[in-house]
Structures are given as C-alpha cells and as structure tokens.
Amino acid sequence: MTVATLSQVLQPALKNGYAVAGLVTLGWEDMCAYVAAAEAENTPVILQAGPGCREHTPVPVLGKMLRYLAESASVPVVVHLDHGYSKDECSQGIDSGFTSVMFDGSRKPLSQNIAETAAIAELARAAGVSCEGEIGFVGYADGEASNGTDPNEAAQFARETGVDAMAISVGNVHLQEQKSDGLDLQRIQAIEALTDVPLVIHGGSGVPVEQRLMLAASTSICKFNIGTELRMAFGAALRESVGCDTGRFDRNSILKDTIDPVTDATRQVLRSMGFAGKNE
C-alpha cells in the first residue's frame, strides 16, 4: 500500500530540498493521468479534491476513487481534501478515507482562524491524518485580491495550531493562466525564519518553473498546488478529441483521449518540483 499522509511526504521534502505537487483533481481521467505521471517520474504526489470537484462528486465517492488509485500506485500518494471551509466538511473527508485535510480559515480574523484550524488539526491527528492551514489570503485572478501573509502572524499560527503544513500568500494567485514575475522572496524568507513548518504555495500554476525549482531546493516551500495549467492541458486535449471525429458521441471514448496528453503535461509539472535524483 502506498497511501501516505501529507506529513509523510512533506517532511522528507523539507529535509532533502524538493517539493511535492498538489494536483487539483476534477474527474477520473485526470486522477488516472496524475498517478501515471507520478509513477513515470518515480515521485510522490498529492491528489487534491477541492470545492469544484466536491460540487461535482460527493466526498465519500471521491474518497473511494482516490484511495483506490493510491493503494494501487507504486509511489506514495496523498489523498487530500483541499479548501475545506468547516469542521464538518473536514470531518467528512477524514471519515471518507482522505489522509490529509486543508482547512481554509484565511478569510477569518486571526484569532478565529487559529482556533478553528487548531480544532481541526487535533481532529485530524486523532485519526492519523495530516492537516494543512492557511494564513494570509491567496486571491484569485480577476477576482478577490490577495492579503499577504504577515511573518509574525504566520509564526503564531504555526505554533498555536500545530498544522503539518502552512499555506501562505506571497504573491501567488489562484486560477492564473499566465506565469507571473515570481513570488515575494523577501516575505518568504521572513516567514521561514520564524517557523520550521513546511510551507505551501496555492496558485502554483502562475509561478515560473525556474522559481519553483529554486524555491523547492532552497526554502521551506515543500508543496506547490497546481490546477489551472493542467486543466488547460485537459481542455486542449478534449477539444482535439471532439474535433477529430465529429460523429463520435461515446463519452468514455472521448474522455479516454485526454489521459495521455494530461499525463505528459503532468510529468513536466512534476519535474519542476526538484525531486529527480533525491531520495527520501
């Protein structure tokens, strides 16, 4: 069995100077592609079910799907519930077989975020599950603006919540289709100087590949969440599949054509985590 918790894959990453990709899943085809890519690259991977995925498929069903893939894989696979917004939501994930939950209290006042995250981290620990929290708010492209992480608040958050990983806002943005100029290195350095918790970058698709490699090797950033660039690869493959034979109507046949292109795109993402040649 290769099912892993978030802590089990991030602590070696922190020690050995690489990162692990948190890949946003939306359906069976991309889940299969992500695991195939991780096996081809011989790297651990985190399969993430975020709010959009959970709107489409119930959490208990997702737990079964993702656990099946994780248990069949030849590399460590984390089954991660991303952006849970309540204790009940995270608890359902734990009960459904997820090995990691991320509670997002980043829109709440600091004291409330700490209290609620700490309660969920304690719940997760009791079940042998990891917990990720977020301090500072990561905004959305063409949407809500970011609120950068305050280093002192990050230190307090890590200390008082006991989270296994901490998502931070340092110039990263969700749903960004184009690469940015890069993250705020000074803010990252200030945060990691005050805490030794593995750091997480949400909105990793917008981070230049060269900077991903550099940050993975030289900072406490151990996890990049990648969704948009792989959804774009899926969309391009789906359009190609539909367009090549307009008389074809079987959805299984059409969707199957997306797996290889998404696998190839995912392999490129995994190579930007800096794992190659580094052993746990």
PyMOL commands that set and color helices and strands:
alter all, ss='L'
color gray80, all
select helices_A, chain A and resi 6-16+28-41+51-56+59-72+87-95+110-126+151-161+185-192+204-206+209-218+228-244+251-256+259-271
alter helices_A, ss='H'
color red, helices_A
select strands_A, chain A and resi 3-4+20-25+45-49+77-84+100-103+130-135+165-168+199-201+221-226
alter strands_A, ss='S'
color yellow, strands_A
deselect
rebuild
show_as cartoon
